[in-house]
Amino acid sequence: MGIEPLTRHSPLLASGTNFLNYLKKHRKRLINYHYFQQEQICSIGSGAVESAVKQISYRVKLTGAQWRPENVANILQLRCAYLNGQLAI
């Protein structure tokens, strides 16, 4: 068992070529993580955003509650204020 040499028709070479072409095509919209880390501009992880989305989901999904789409923002604002201790009922 050994490593096969890359040939013009090698699936591995084709896969690598496809990946390089993708990177070239989408270069402007890809995030330069190294730059942001080096400059200490912000965290590059998505954990904080995912956690916030999960909290919002929990705050809207109450047992037996049914919200009309146009009312969700108002209900969410009130619910968040209540849970954060900013609204006394």
Buried (B, 14 or more C-beta within 10 A) or exposed (E): EEEEEEEEEEEEEEEEEEEEEEEEEEEEEEEEEEEEEEEEEEEEEEEEEEEEEEEBEEBBEEEEEEBEEEEEEEBBEBBBEEEEEEEEE
